[in-house]
Amino acid sequence: MKIDGRNYRTIWREADNARVCVIDQTRLPFELSVVELHTVADAERAIKTMIVRGAPLIGATAAYGMALAMKADSSDNHLASSAKFLRAARPTAINLAWAIEDMVAHLQPLSPQGRTQAAFARAASICDADVAQCEAIGGFGANVIRRIADEKKRTVNILTHCNAGWLACVDWGTALAPIYKAHNEGIPVHVWVDETRPRNQGAFLTAYELGSHGVPHTVIADNLGGHLMREGRVDMAIVGSDRTCINGDVCNKVGTYLKALAAHDNGVPFYVALPSTTIDWRMKSGNDIPIEERDARELTHISGLTADGKLETVRVVPETSPALNLGFDVTPARFVTGLIMERGICEASREGLLELFPERRQEAAE
C-alpha cells in the first residue's frame, strides 16, 4: 500500500540482509518510524509491545524472529528455546503459533549449518503468501461491495472495527482489502471508522492508512455504530479476526461482538475477513479461546498530539479506580453473515469452512 505515494510493506528485510525492519505502529499516526530487528529478543519485544500488531503481521514477525534466532545460534536447543520464547509473546492470535510451528517444521530436519539461510527464505515466503492471500480476500470482498453499489446506486457505507488493514498484515490487509480493491476500481465507498478504545487502533491506524490511500472515511466513537445502523447509514460491516474456530466463532478486538449484535438487530450484513492461517482447526468453539488481559494503563491513559506538536500521554481515570483491560471478545458464528477468505466466501460454520478447505477435514475431525 502507499504512504505519500511510496509503496510500503509492514515488514521487510533490508538489501544488505543484516536487518529486518518494521514500521513502529506505536508512533502512528503522528510519526512514520522504522524499527530494526537484529535478534529474536527484538522480534519478541516488537510483538509484545505492539510495535507490530494484527494476527497476520504477528505471525510474519515471529517467522523473521525465528530466522534471526538461527542467525545467532542454529543449534537444536536454540531452535526449541526460541520457539517457546516467541510463542509466549501474545496468547490470542493463532497466527503467532502457526508461523512458529511452520518454521520449526521446516528447519528441524535441516543441519544447523543450513538453517539460517533456509529460515530467512521461509520467513520471506510466509510474508509473500500473506500478501497473496490478502489480495485474494480483497477481490472476493470487493464483489460484495460491488453488488451493494449496483443495488443501491450510491456510495456504499461500510463500518469496520479496530485495524485490519495493511498495517495488521504484510500488505493489503484483511477487512480493508475489499475496500481498497473497490476504491481502486472506482466503486464509491465510505468507511465508518470505529475509534476502537482503548488503544484507538481505528482512530490512529485505520484512519491513517485509509487517508494515505485516499479512501473517504469518517472516524466515529465506538458507541455510535449501532445508532448509525438503526438509521440505515451502514450498508455492511467488515471486521478482521485474530482466531476463528472450526465452528465459525470469531475472536477479534474487543467491541466486535457488540457491533455484530447491532448488525444482526438491524439486518446489516456482518462479514469477517481472514486468511486461512487465522483458522484454529483444532479449537471447537470460541469458549476455549484464551483472551489476553493487557496492562490496565492502556485503558486508564490516552496518548495524543498536543497543540505544540508534542506526543503526550495523560491519565483519564481516577487514580483510585481499578481497570479491566481485556483485549478481545468472541462473536458467535450465528451473527456472522460470511467469512471472506482467500478461496472465496463461506458460511461461518464447520461445513462452510470445509467446503473451502476440504483437505482440512481430517484435522477438523480430531
Sequence and secondary structure as in RCSB ss.txt:
>XXXX:A:sequence
MKIDGRNYRTIWREADNARVCVIDQTRLPFELSVVELHTVADAERAIKTMIVRGAPLIGATAAYGMALAMKADSS
DNHLASSAKFLRAARPTAINLAWAIEDMVAHLQPLSPQGRTQAAFARAASICDADVAQCEAIGGFGANVIRRIAD
EKKRTVNILTHCNAGWLACVDWGTALAPIYKAHNEGIPVHVWVDETRPRNQGAFLTAYELGSHGVPHTVIADNLG
GHLMREGRVDMAIVGSDRTCINGDVCNKVGTYLKALAAHDNGVPFYVALPSTTIDWRMKSGNDIPIEERDARELT
HISGLTADGKLETVRVVPETSPALNLGFDVTPARFVTGLIMERGICEASREGLLELFPERRQEAAE
>XXXX:A:secstr
 EETTEE  SEEE TTSS EEEE TTSTTT   EEEE SHHHHHHHHHTTSS SHHHHHHHHHHHHHHHHHH  S
HHHHHHHHHHHHTS SS HHHHHHHHHHHHHHTTS HHHHHHHHHHHHHHHHHHHHHHHHHHHHHHHHHHHHHHH
HHTS EEEEE S  SGGGSSSS SSSHHHHHHHHTT  EEEEEE  TTTTHIIIIIHHHHHHHT  EEEE GGGH
HHHHHTT  SEEEE  SEEETTS EEEETTHHHHHHHHHHHT  EEEE  GGGEETT  SGGGS   B  THHHH
EEEEE TTS EEEEE S TT     B EEEE GGG SEEEETTEEE SSHHHHHHH GGGHHHHH 
